[in-house]
């Protein structure tokens, strides 16, 4: 579970970083990349984080 958390975290912030770079340089598809990054953040990284914290408090 911890490996999934780290992979999702890296992937999420990598995509958001690339999206920020595209936004700064005003390259095409920057909005789509940032949107995908926020989808990963909201539906992947944050739920995994809270699930991990829940399991940690449970045991």
N, C-alpha and C positions, 0 to 999 in steps of 0.2 A: 504494500500500500504506500509505503514511503517513497518507493521508486517512482510510482505513478505520480505522486505529488510533485516530486522534483522535475520529472519530465514535463508535466503540464505547466509548472511554473516557468521553466526555461522556455518552452514553446510559446506560452502566452506573452511573456515579456520580450522575447525575440521578435514576435510578430508586431507587437505594439511599438517596439523600437524602430523596426523597419518602416512601419506606418508613419511614425513621427519624422523619420528622415525623408520619406516621400513627401510628407506635408511641408516640411521646411524647404525642400527643393522644388516644390510645386510640380511634381511629376504626375502622370496619369495614374488612375486607379488607387490613389492615396486614401480616398474615403472608404473604399471597399476593404482595403487592408486593415485600416483602423477599426472598422466595423467587425471584421472577423476576429481581430485581437480582443475586442471587448466581449464578443460572444464567448471566446475561450475563457476569458476572465470570469464572466458571470455564470456560465453554465459548466465550467470545468474546474478551474482553479479554486474559486471560493467555496463551492460545495465540498470539494475534496479536502480543503483546509478544515472546514467545520466538522466534517465526518471524522477526520483524524483527531481533532481535539476532543470530540465526543467519545471516541474509543479510548483515548488516553485518560479521560476523567472516569470512565466506566471501570477501568481495570485498576 
